[in-house]
Amino acid sequence: MSKILSIGTAVPQYRHEQKKIFDFMQSVYALNETEKRKMKFLYNHCGIETRYSVLPDYTLPADKWQFFNATENLQPFPSLEKRMKCFRQYAAPLSHSAINNCRKKFSDVKITHLITVSCTGMSAPGLDLELLELLDLPADTWRTSLNFMGCYAAIHAMKIADAICKTDKTANVLIVCVEFCTLHFQKEPSEDNITSSLLFGDGVAAVLITGNEEKEGMNIDHFYSTVSLKGKQDMVWEMSSKGFLMTLSSFVPDLIEEDFEKLVQGALKKAEIKKEDITHWCIHPGGKKILEAVHHSLGFNDGQLQYCYDVLRDYGNMSSPTVLFVLDQIQQTLDKNRPNKIFGTAFGPGLTMETFILSA
């Protein structure tokens, strides 16, 4: 049985208050008074207080911007090349910080496999080789990269790590999820762009998974996934010459609320356990409305999603690392004097829904 030994997280140096980001957005979007009031309402009720970014611009006066041009319509608008250059500048150092946090208690564990995850930056040779050098890993270390899968990619990476560990008990798999969502700000005030500018932040999470059954950690019990094809156009992530473009329909929370109970029941049936056996719920906080949809779907009424709301409040939606930020908080507060069952899930383009069940 494979198990999670530890999780480490890291965020960029620039911490932005949501109200300051609003000031930036209303200035750039050049909204009329009615549109400003609507956007202010959304910012005040989104459940997010702070987010982090590799860019300082979001809370600086225009004359001090470092990434965007303080010109009419931000022209010339940052190209995809400029955004990827920034990604490459910060991805490896910040990933290294998350890995160090992850390995504090396991510095003696030999990394045999490396999985890197991102949907906000890509290059070749890429992050995997940079980390291979930074960590001084052998050149023959098994490695792979998961790209452009969105918010559920961390769970998909965990499935790959689990499969590796089940076939090789000596395997120690390091997963690194790095997302710089704020690099892909778009200046047109469309509904999708306003939603993206409201929700997304930057962050990195690393998780160490082992096949060594003698190590103490969170046992990986089961995975389960499904796709709601009727929502395949409601959450979309596409490339363009001016950055990556997000489509995030307002129907996504409704689709999740409609299908989530069925998803949970399918996962629990496969694991041969009951809903009452779950002690912790690790739900990807894609947004306040998504958490509310899960809350309503499962009939919760006693703070079962508090860790999820806390991560949303402090970091926003960071795409793939976000569910690991929640799991990290849960792991740190587990009561080891009783059995724990953790149900986790994340959502992404498709509409894809991935789940895991852990025991500790």
Secondary structure, DSSP 8 states (H G I E B T S, - for coil): --EEEEEEEE--SEEEEHHHHHHHHHHHHT--HHHHHHHHHHHHTSS--EEEES-SGGGS-GGG-SSS--SGGGSS---HHHHHHHHHHHHHHHHHHHHHHHTTT-TTS---EEEEEESS---SS-HHHHHHHHTT--TT-EEEEEES-GGGHHHHHHHHHHHHHHH-TT-EEEEEEEEEGGGG---S--HHHHHHHHHB-EEEEEEEEE--TTS-SEEEEEEEEEE-GGGTTTEEEEEETTEEEEEE-TTHHHHHHHHHHHHHHHHHHHHT--GGG--EEEE--S-HHHHHHHHHHHT--SSTTHHHHHHHHHH-B-STTHHHHHHHHHHHT--TTS--EEEEEEEETTTEEEEEEEE-
